[in-house]
């Protein structure tokens, strides 16, 4: 708990330490900051405000008192506080006006921890105990109640085992947490979850809430044993960890990139279908010369005059089908679409607008909209009658036309019989063959005009794809620039501890995996090393060169071998389009200052010891966050020297504005 005390004038400063900048020589300020060599001391100076209190109202002045943290208000606690002033003595002005979330209490019913009830400090909490005493179980139960998933596969497996053994047996246990949420303006909520069920959330009045636990604590972080080590070994997890420090604009950029990639996938599907349709039509139209040549052979037999009505009858059949089965039906479907789009004024009902200040004006709008709907329904009703009449008329005319065509075809059968035999075929067989050829020609000939239309569709889809790719390039450039700015801010906060750098879209592994998945002959991972090494590489540029052919690939500056250059053009059209859509992750470099004192010495994460790697990740976890940080036995994978020199100092400072809950078997 915290208490207030008054101190005599000789132990006080008039305001905050920075006010002493104005003092000549800035000497006292430098001494208090422990930066003057002749006054250097291991223990920092306790700085207090203690303005004389002449009347009770003076206590309202923040400079009249200071804050001293004591477990129990007494003189022994008072002395102990001044032995550790860095952690236990604060000026009122030092307390930041920041609001943060916290887990206020935990209650377990059933399972291994049955009956456990804990009231947590809003600052730093340490759950201390030997192995097997339930420390990990406690933290994993909190994670389970909040419906949070561990980052790594091993951590997930261990979490599932702990919950099953300690909460699922012998009866289904229940976890209840009381949470104060910064996101919800400091409101309290109760989160409860029983084994095998989903979490429930209740508000301060005990009413069920629609919020989920992650809505209440969006930034909470819980790490089990070795989970920090898993993050230190996995680039994807590191990128995921850094996303919580990104500006809102960059997170919007990520969403826009996903939207563009979705548009590209949809465009690819339509483009492939359109190209397949064009190819199919072109194959059919390519048959026309051969069919017309065959018809020419029949003309030599003198059949053209006798059977000249056949193509005319086929043309009539095609025109009739288009008029009734296509044009008329399409028009009716268009009117049905209008019917489906008629306005619905339920949203303007009296129950919806009656309480609004200008309800009468909204009622007038509703009346006008209802009138418009009524007029539209009347027109649609007239259309339906006209459509039914026209359809019946066309059906009657079509029936008459069918009868006339049928009479002509019956007459043709007589004509077929009268045809002279030729090359072992009867006159009827020759006539039927000639009729079949003319039918096929009449079916295919209109598709000549369809090729132009479908080709225009392919051209338009290709144009749209280029526009999407261009927009995506712009979004990616903005994202990279914003990421760079975010890292600059982070590097300022981590000055002297960590150094973060980013290489935009430098992780080429997705392209290598994609090309290997295409199973091109003689193309193994070793022959794709150029993908990772090329300076100006991009999937879009590679797709462009694949379309240009093997020569373009050989002449590229990327060092592509002739074998690979010959193989890549064998990618299918769809595979080339998929290649354009590959998203390359950024490569983030994390370097830790390994020097305990003196000149800074930064080393890359991959060249550090396990303890140093985990220390680097912990520096990121301790950065400002309004939601709690829970860790299970962090000391297992941390370098002891760094714990003493770095982590303890950071925790002393950060615990004022964030809740920490650590489980440890090391009481120190």
HUVEN-V378133 format. One record per residue. N is the residue number from 1. RES is the residue in three letters. PHI is phi as a letter, one per 40 degrees, with the letter a starting at -180 (none if undefined). Layout:
n,res,phi
N,RES,PHI
N,RES,PHI
This chain:
n,res,phi
1,UNK,none
2,UNK,b
3,UNK,b
4,UNK,b
5,UNK,a
6,UNK,b
7,UNK,b
8,UNK,c
9,UNK,c
10,UNK,c
11,UNK,b
12,UNK,b
13,UNK,b
14,UNK,c
15,UNK,a
16,UNK,c
17,UNK,d
18,UNK,c
19,UNK,c
20,UNK,c
21,UNK,d
22,UNK,c
23,UNK,c
24,UNK,d
25,UNK,g
26,UNK,f
27,UNK,c
28,UNK,c
29,UNK,c
30,UNK,c
31,UNK,c
32,UNK,c
33,UNK,c
34,UNK,g
35,UNK,b
36,UNK,c
37,UNK,d
38,UNK,c
39,UNK,b
40,UNK,c
41,UNK,a
42,UNK,c
43,UNK,c
44,UNK,c
45,UNK,c
46,UNK,c
47,UNK,b
48,UNK,b
49,UNK,b
50,UNK,a
51,UNK,c
52,UNK,d
53,UNK,b
54,UNK,c
55,UNK,a
56,UNK,d
57,UNK,c
58,UNK,c
59,UNK,c
60,UNK,c
61,UNK,c
62,UNK,d
63,UNK,c
64,UNK,c
65,UNK,a
66,UNK,b
67,UNK,b
68,UNK,b
69,UNK,c
70,UNK,b
71,UNK,c
72,UNK,a
73,UNK,c
74,UNK,a
75,UNK,c
76,UNK,c
77,UNK,c
78,UNK,c
79,UNK,c
80,UNK,c
81,UNK,c
82,UNK,c
83,UNK,c
84,UNK,b
85,UNK,c
86,UNK,d
87,UNK,b
88,UNK,b
89,UNK,b
90,UNK,b
91,UNK,c
92,UNK,d
93,UNK,c
94,UNK,c
95,UNK,c
96,UNK,c
97,UNK,c
98,UNK,b
99,UNK,b
100,UNK,b
101,UNK,c
102,UNK,a
103,UNK,c
104,UNK,c
105,UNK,a
106,UNK,b
107,UNK,b
108,UNK,b
109,UNK,b
110,UNK,g
111,UNK,g
112,UNK,c
113,UNK,c
114,UNK,d
115,UNK,g
116,UNK,c
117,UNK,b
118,UNK,b
119,UNK,b
120,UNK,c
121,UNK,c
122,UNK,c
123,UNK,b
124,UNK,b
125,UNK,b
126,UNK,b
127,UNK,c
128,UNK,b
129,UNK,i
130,UNK,c
131,UNK,c
132,UNK,g
133,UNK,c
134,UNK,h
135,UNK,c
136,UNK,c
137,UNK,c
138,UNK,c
139,UNK,c
140,UNK,c
141,UNK,c
142,UNK,c
143,UNK,c
144,UNK,c
145,UNK,c
146,UNK,c
147,UNK,f
148,UNK,b
149,UNK,b
150,UNK,c
151,UNK,c
152,UNK,c
153,UNK,c
154,UNK,c
155,UNK,c
156,UNK,c
157,UNK,c
158,UNK,c
159,UNK,d
160,UNK,c
161,UNK,c
162,UNK,c
163,UNK,c
164,UNK,c
165,UNK,c
166,UNK,b
167,UNK,b
168,UNK,c
169,UNK,b
170,UNK,c
171,UNK,b
172,UNK,c
173,UNK,c
174,UNK,b
175,UNK,b
176,UNK,b
177,UNK,b
178,UNK,b
179,UNK,b
180,UNK,b
181,UNK,b
182,UNK,c
183,UNK,d
184,UNK,c
185,UNK,g
186,UNK,g
187,UNK,c
188,UNK,c
189,UNK,b
190,UNK,b
191,UNK,b
192,UNK,b
193,UNK,a
194,UNK,c
195,UNK,d
196,UNK,g
197,UNK,b
198,UNK,c
199,UNK,c
200,UNK,b
201,UNK,b
202,UNK,b
203,UNK,c
204,UNK,c
205,UNK,c
206,UNK,g
207,UNK,c
208,UNK,c
209,UNK,b
210,UNK,c
211,UNK,c
212,UNK,b
213,UNK,d
214,UNK,c
215,UNK,c
216,UNK,c
217,UNK,b
218,UNK,c
219,UNK,b
220,UNK,c
221,UNK,b
222,UNK,b
223,UNK,b
224,UNK,c
225,UNK,d
226,UNK,g
227,UNK,c
228,UNK,c
229,UNK,c
230,UNK,c
231,UNK,c
232,UNK,c
233,UNK,c
234,UNK,b
235,UNK,c
236,UNK,c
237,UNK,c
238,UNK,c
239,UNK,c
240,UNK,c
241,UNK,c
242,UNK,c
243,UNK,c
244,UNK,c
245,UNK,c
246,UNK,c
247,UNK,c
248,UNK,d
249,UNK,c
250,UNK,c
251,UNK,c
252,UNK,c
253,UNK,c
254,UNK,c
255,UNK,c
256,UNK,c
257,UNK,c
258,UNK,c
259,UNK,c
260,UNK,c
261,UNK,c
262,UNK,c
263,UNK,c
264,UNK,c
265,UNK,c
266,UNK,c
267,UNK,c
268,UNK,d
269,UNK,c
270,UNK,c
271,UNK,c
272,UNK,c
273,UNK,c
274,UNK,c
275,UNK,c
276,UNK,c
277,UNK,c
278,UNK,c
279,UNK,c
280,UNK,c
281,UNK,c
282,UNK,c
283,UNK,c
284,UNK,c
285,UNK,c
286,UNK,c
287,UNK,c
288,UNK,d
289,UNK,d
290,UNK,c
291,UNK,c
292,UNK,c
293,UNK,c
294,UNK,c
295,UNK,c
296,UNK,c
297,UNK,c
298,UNK,c
299,UNK,c
300,UNK,c
301,UNK,c
302,UNK,g
303,UNK,c
304,UNK,d
305,UNK,c
306,UNK,c
307,UNK,b
308,UNK,c
309,UNK,c
310,UNK,d
311,UNK,c
312,UNK,c
313,UNK,c
314,UNK,c
315,UNK,c
316,UNK,c
317,UNK,c
318,UNK,c
319,UNK,c
320,UNK,c
321,UNK,c
322,UNK,c
323,UNK,c
324,UNK,c
325,UNK,c
326,UNK,b
327,UNK,c
328,UNK,c
329,UNK,c
330,UNK,c
331,UNK,c
332,UNK,c
333,UNK,c
334,UNK,c
335,UNK,c
336,UNK,c
337,UNK,c
338,UNK,c
339,UNK,d
340,UNK,c
341,UNK,c
342,UNK,c
343,UNK,c
344,UNK,b
345,UNK,c
346,UNK,d
347,UNK,c
348,UNK,b
349,UNK,c
350,UNK,c
351,UNK,c
352,UNK,c
353,UNK,b
354,UNK,d
355,UNK,c
356,UNK,c
357,UNK,c
358,UNK,b
359,UNK,c
360,UNK,c
361,UNK,c
362,UNK,c
363,UNK,c
364,UNK,c
365,UNK,c
366,UNK,c
367,UNK,c
368,UNK,c
369,UNK,c
370,UNK,c
371,UNK,c
372,UNK,c
373,UNK,c
374,UNK,c
375,UNK,c
376,UNK,c
377,UNK,c
378,UNK,c
379,UNK,c
380,UNK,c
381,UNK,c
382,UNK,c
383,UNK,d
384,UNK,c
385,UNK,c
386,UNK,c
387,UNK,c
388,UNK,c
389,UNK,c
390,UNK,c
391,UNK,c
392,UNK,c
393,UNK,c
394,UNK,c
395,UNK,c
396,UNK,c
397,UNK,c
398,UNK,c
399,UNK,c
400,UNK,c
401,UNK,c
402,UNK,d
403,UNK,c
404,UNK,c
405,UNK,c
406,UNK,c
407,UNK,c
408,UNK,c
409,UNK,c
410,UNK,c
411,UNK,c
412,UNK,c
413,UNK,d
414,UNK,c
415,UNK,c
416,UNK,d
417,UNK,c
418,UNK,c
419,UNK,c
420,UNK,c
421,UNK,c
422,UNK,a
423,UNK,f
424,UNK,g
425,UNK,b
426,UNK,c
427,UNK,c
428,UNK,c
429,UNK,c
430,UNK,c
431,UNK,c
432,UNK,c
433,UNK,c
434,UNK,c
435,UNK,c
436,UNK,c
437,UNK,c
438,UNK,c
439,UNK,c
440,UNK,c
441,UNK,c
442,UNK,c
443,UNK,c
444,UNK,c
445,UNK,d
446,UNK,c
447,UNK,c
448,UNK,d
449,UNK,c
450,UNK,c
451,UNK,c
452,UNK,c
453,UNK,c
454,UNK,c
455,UNK,c
456,UNK,c
457,UNK,c
458,UNK,c
459,UNK,c
460,UNK,c
461,UNK,c
462,UNK,c
463,UNK,c
464,UNK,c
465,UNK,c
466,UNK,c
467,UNK,c
468,UNK,c
469,UNK,c
470,UNK,c
471,UNK,c
472,UNK,c
473,UNK,c
474,UNK,c
475,UNK,c
476,UNK,c
477,UNK,c
478,UNK,c
479,UNK,c
480,UNK,c
481,UNK,c
482,UNK,c
483,UNK,c
484,UNK,c
485,UNK,c
486,UNK,c
487,UNK,c
488,UNK,c
489,UNK,c
490,UNK,c
491,UNK,c
492,UNK,c
493,UNK,c
494,UNK,c
495,UNK,d
496,UNK,g
497,UNK,b
498,UNK,b
499,UNK,b
500,UNK,b
501,UNK,b
502,UNK,b
503,UNK,b
504,UNK,c
505,UNK,f
506,UNK,c
507,UNK,c
508,UNK,c
509,UNK,d
510,UNK,d
511,UNK,c
512,UNK,d
513,UNK,c
514,UNK,c
515,UNK,c
516,UNK,c
517,UNK,c
518,UNK,c
519,UNK,f
520,UNK,c
521,UNK,c
522,UNK,g
523,UNK,b
524,UNK,b
525,UNK,c
526,UNK,c
527,UNK,c
528,UNK,b
529,UNK,c
530,UNK,c
531,UNK,c
532,UNK,c
533,UNK,c
534,UNK,c
535,UNK,c
536,UNK,b
537,UNK,c
538,UNK,a
539,UNK,d
540,UNK,c
541,UNK,c
542,UNK,c
543,UNK,c
544,UNK,c
545,UNK,c
546,UNK,c
547,UNK,c
548,UNK,c
549,UNK,h
550,UNK,c
551,UNK,c
552,UNK,c
553,UNK,c
554,UNK,c
555,UNK,c
556,UNK,c
557,UNK,c
558,UNK,c
559,UNK,g
560,UNK,c
561,UNK,c
562,UNK,d
563,UNK,c
564,UNK,c
565,UNK,c
566,UNK,c
567,UNK,c
568,UNK,d
569,UNK,c
570,UNK,c
571,UNK,c
572,UNK,c
573,UNK,d
574,UNK,c
575,UNK,c
576,UNK,c
577,UNK,c
578,UNK,c
579,UNK,d
580,UNK,c
581,UNK,c
582,UNK,c
583,UNK,c
584,UNK,c
585,UNK,c
586,UNK,c
587,UNK,b
588,UNK,b
589,UNK,b
590,UNK,b
591,UNK,b
592,UNK,b
593,UNK,c
594,UNK,c
595,UNK,c
596,UNK,c
597,UNK,a
598,UNK,g
599,UNK,c
600,UNK,c
601,UNK,b
602,UNK,c
603,UNK,b
604,UNK,c
605,UNK,d
606,UNK,c
607,UNK,b
608,UNK,c
609,UNK,c
610,UNK,d
611,UNK,c
612,UNK,c
613,UNK,c
614,UNK,c
615,UNK,c
616,UNK,c
617,UNK,c
618,UNK,c
619,UNK,d
620,UNK,c
621,UNK,c
622,UNK,c
623,UNK,c
624,UNK,d
625,UNK,a
626,UNK,c
627,UNK,b
628,UNK,c
629,UNK,b
630,UNK,b
631,UNK,b
632,UNK,b
633,UNK,f
634,UNK,c
635,UNK,c
636,UNK,d
637,UNK,b
638,UNK,b
639,UNK,c
640,UNK,d
641,UNK,c
642,UNK,c
643,UNK,d
644,UNK,c
645,UNK,c
646,UNK,b
647,UNK,c
648,UNK,d
649,UNK,c
650,UNK,c
651,UNK,c
652,UNK,d
653,UNK,c
654,UNK,c
655,UNK,c
656,UNK,c
657,UNK,b
658,UNK,a
659,UNK,c
660,UNK,b
661,UNK,b
662,UNK,b
663,UNK,b
664,UNK,a
665,UNK,b
666,UNK,b
667,UNK,c
668,UNK,c
